[in-house]
Structure formats: C-alpha cells, structure tokens
Amino acid sequence: MPYVYDFDSLYDFDLSYDGWPLYDTGTPTGITRTGQRLFDLLPEYVREADTRDELLRFMASIGDAAYSTAKFIDDADPDTSASGTSEPVNPATAPAGWLPWLGWLIGVPVTDMDTTNARWYLSRAGAQAHGSAAGIQAAVQATLTGDRYCLVTTAVGGDPWAIEVQVNSDEVVDSAATLAAAMREKPAGANLTLTSSTPVTYDDLDTAYTTYSNMTASALTYTELRF
C-alpha cells in the first residue's frame, strides 16, 4: 500500500529564518501558501488534468519547504513587503536576530544591546557619522533610557581636542557602558569628559535667579541652566 501523506502534518512545525515567523496568523490548514502559488502558475490544462490533486499535493510539499526563502524575498522587496520597505534592512521591521548583521552592514555596532536600544540606535541619522558630535551623541543615547538626554560640546574652552558629554544621571543604566560608547566614537587623540548630573528643578532656578532679567543676563541657554 503506497504511503499517503497527511498534508496537515506538514504544518505542525514552524519554519523561520532567524526570528522571522514563517506564518503571520497561526498554523494554516490544507494546501495553501507557496505550493498553491506554484501550482497556479502551471498551464490550465495541467491543472485540470490533476483531478486527484496529486500534483498539487506534491508541489505543496516542495513549495512550502521553501516558504521561508520566498517570504524573505517578498519582505526584502518594497513592492511586496508589508511595510513598503525592504524589511531586512529596516531597523523597525528587521527580525531581532538580524539586528547585529544590520549593524555590521552599516557600521553601527549593536551586538551587546537589547532589541529596543539596537533598533533605536540603528535608526539614528547621525549613527554612522563616527567621530562627529552627532555620532558620539547617538552612541551615548543608545545606552540611556527615558528622553535620552545627551549634550555633546566640542572645542571646550577653545581647545579643539576637548570634548564634553553631558547626560542626565537619572537616565543612565550602566555608567561604564555609557562611557565606553562615548570613548568608542570620539576622534583619535581627543580628550573626552563624560559628566552625569541631575537637572535642576524650576524651584532651583527660582532660588538662583530672583527675576527673569537676572536669568537672561546670564546668557545661558535653557539646557545650560538645567545642568
């Protein structure tokens, strides 16, 4: 007696490519997806001759085994992807397992970061500007939480080699990681100082400056007043 395939059992396992689900809505039943798509491309007379669905079932077993590859191709093409972008290279839609690869591709290291911070860092416009104020800022902010406050000041005191990085201590998760990120991005030979402090409150400003005129006379920006 020939072996009869139970085609529903073909879908009892979950294929994926490094964290990208094979199916978006649970486990489908019957002969569907890639195998059906391939079968539908055959000439009509071939499909009509397959009265017992033997060819269809055969193509389903082969086609669905290659579904993950077909899905990757669809997701990589902006014309067929769900987001309208090339999802493998989009930080917002790439599988979590692909983020280190994407970081390597664009020169932004995210290997030791959690998924949320990695996506945030990879999406920063200045992340690839290594050695610049924007590059230092993006790298430092990727280690922070909350509003990710970070002020990078170059040529401090007129010294072209002096860089100061100011962060909000309430947003620092790992001070060593924050400092390492800043040092990794600074230009060679530059002297970088990382300062972490808590911003002052409005009450503090009210005590320090009795009038608004006194505050404006200081010639300090709002950020400089806070820190």
HELIX and SHEET records of a PDB file:
HELIX    1   1 PHE A    7  TYR A   11  5                                   5    
HELIX    2   2 ARG A   33  ASP A   40  1                                   8    
HELIX    3   3 GLU A   44  ALA A   49  1                                   6    
HELIX    4   4 GLU A   54  GLY A   63  1                                  10    
HELIX    5   5 ASP A   64  ALA A   66  5                                   3    
HELIX    6   6 TYR A   67  ALA A   76  1                                  10    
HELIX    7   7 GLU A   87  VAL A   89  5                                   3    
HELIX    8   8 ALA A   96  TRP A   98  5                                   3    
HELIX    9   9 LEU A   99  ILE A  106  1                                   8    
HELIX   10  10 THR A  115  LEU A  122  1                                   8    
HELIX   11  11 ALA A  133  GLN A  141  1                                   9    
HELIX   12  12 VAL A  156  GLY A  158  5                                   3    
HELIX   13  13 SER A  169  GLU A  171  5                                   3    
HELIX   14  14 SER A  175  GLU A  185  1                                  11    
HELIX   15  15 TYR A  202  ALA A  208  1                                   7    
HELIX   16  16 TYR A  212  ALA A  217  1                                   6    
HELIX   17  17 TYR A  222  ARG A  226  1                                   5    
SHEET    1   A 2 SER A  16  TYR A  17  0                                        
SHEET    2   A 2 TRP A  20  PRO A  21 -1                                        
SHEET    1   B 3 CYS A 150  THR A 154  0                                        
SHEET    2   B 3 ALA A 162  ASN A 168 -1                                        
SHEET    3   B 3 ASN A 191  SER A 197  1                                        
END                                                                             
